[in-house]
């Protein structure tokens, strides 16, 4: 089964849109690059009227200039103290704090092939266009980044898994295939055309 949810007090596997509006104020979306975290964040932000926070937008200044890591982590922790948020991104140093504060965690736990497919599709579709989730940065082909994606499941995923294990299972929703996420989104929003605008 590609959707993994344990027994839940809020039954996240069957959580309706209205229940989510009433009970869920903080959502953490994590997963490898190319898995569609930012897209999912924007969709849920619109549906739930909760602000979306893209961590890459905190990490990067225009033209892909990275800010100081300590400054970045301080800003992320500050955002995580807000009353309502949908935060997408990993940044493992601050991840445990966000996972503990989140009412719902959505982990896009995709295969390496799926992640590489995702970034390839994104690059071909948007190359040299401004990234809406990272103001001032254009979509680019970066072989260092491709190498990072290639090794993510081997090097980074085990650390994420260890953090997830410390979190009550009733807060965690895991998707391992894009098709399962798409089906859940359509069922959750009762909108079969929810994904039409991003194809």
N, C-alpha and C positions, 0 to 999 in steps of 0.2 A: 504494500500500500504506500502511495507516495505522500499522503497526508498523515502526519504523526501527531496525535494529540492524546494525552492521558485523561483520566477522569478530571473534571473541571467544575469548580463552583459556579463559574459563569458559562460553562459549556461553550468554549470558544469555537469548537468545531461546528456548532449549530447556532452560533451567535447571529442574531438578526440585526439589520441596520438600526432599527429603533432601540434595541437593547444596547447596542454599541454606543449610540448617542447618549444614552442615560448612564451607562456604567464605565465606559472606557474614555479616559481623558489623555492618556499617554501611551503612544504606540512606538515601539522600536522596531525598525525594519533593517535586517542585517543580511549579509550574503556576499558572495564574491562579485568582482567587477563584471559588468555585462549581464547581470541577473535581472536587472530592471527595478532596482530599489527606488531610485528617484521617481520613475514613472508611477510605481505603485503608491509611493508617498503622495504624489500630486493627486492621484485619483481619489485616495482615501481622504485627503485633506478637503477636497471639494465636496465629497459625499457627507463627511462628518462635521464639516465646518470647524476643523482643527488646523492650526497653522502647521505647514510643513517646513522642516528645517533640514537643509541638505548640508551635511558636514563638510563635503568637499568645498562648498562655498565659503566655509570658515577657514579651511586650510589654505586656500589659494587666493592670492591677489590677482589682478588682471595680468594676462600673459603668462599664466602658470607659475607665478612667483609664490613659493611657499613661505608662510609666516613661521616665526619661531615656534618650535614644538610645544614649549611650556606655555606660551601665550595661547596657542591653539587649544591645548587641553583645558586651560583655565576658562576659555570662552565656551567650550563644549559643556563643561561642568556647570557653568552659569546658566546656559540655555536649558540644561536638564532640570534646573530648579524651577522653571516656569510651571504654571498651573496646568497648561494644556500644550501638547505637542505631538507631532509625528516626526520622529527623527530617523533619517536614513543614513546609513554609513556604519563603518566598523570602528576604526581607530581604537585598537584593543586596550590601550592604556586607560581609557575612560569608559570602556564598554561595560564592565561589570556594574558600575554605578548606574548606567542607563537601564540595564536589564533589571536591576533591582527596583528601580523607580517606575518602570513601565507597567501598565495594566495589561497590555497585550504585546507579545513579541512575535513577529513574523520573520521566520528564517527561510530565505530562499537558498536552500542547500542543494545547489545544482552541480552537475558533473563539470569537470574541467572542459570537456568538449562544448557543453552548453554555454559556459561562460565565454569561451573563445568565439563561439558563434555569435553571441550577443554583442561583443565588442567589435567584431568584424562587420556585422550588420550596421551597427551604429556609425562606424567610421565611414563606410561606403555611402550611407545615407546623408550624413551631416558633415563630411570632411570640410574643414576650414570655415564652418559656420559657427556662430556664437552658441555656446552651450547655455541653455536657459537656466540650468541649475547652478552654473558657475559663471557669474557675470564677468565679462571681460576676457574670457578664455574661449578659444576656438577649438573645435574637435580636431584632433591630430592623430597621426600615426607615430607612436612612441614605442620602440622595440624594447626598451627597459620595462615599460608598462606591460607589454605582451608577455615578457619573461616572468613578470610578477604574477600575472593571471595564470600562466602555465603552471607555476609552482604553488599557487594559493592553497589548493586543497591538501597538498602534502605538508606545507610549512605553517600555514595560518589556521586552517580549519580545525586541527586538533585543539588549539588554544581556545577557539570559540566554543567548541564542544564541551570543554571542561567548564567554561563559564556557564553554559546553558544547563549543565548538570546541577549547578548550585541553585538554580531557579525553580520554584514550584512549577510542576508540569502543567498545572491548570492555567498558566499564563502563556503557554508556548504553542504556536501553530507553525508546523514545518511543511514546506513544499519542496519536493525534489524534482518536479517537472513543471515546465511552463504551462502545459495544457491543464494541469490540475489547479494551478493558481488562477488561470483564466476562467475555468469552470466555477471555482469558488467565488470569484469576483462577480460573475454574472448572477449566481444564486444569491449572493449576499446583497447585491444592489437591486435585484429583480429587474435587471436591465441587460438584455441580450446584446445590446449595441454599445455597451460601456467601453469596449476596446476599439471601436471603429475609428476614433479620432487619432489613434496612435499607430495605426497600421501603415 
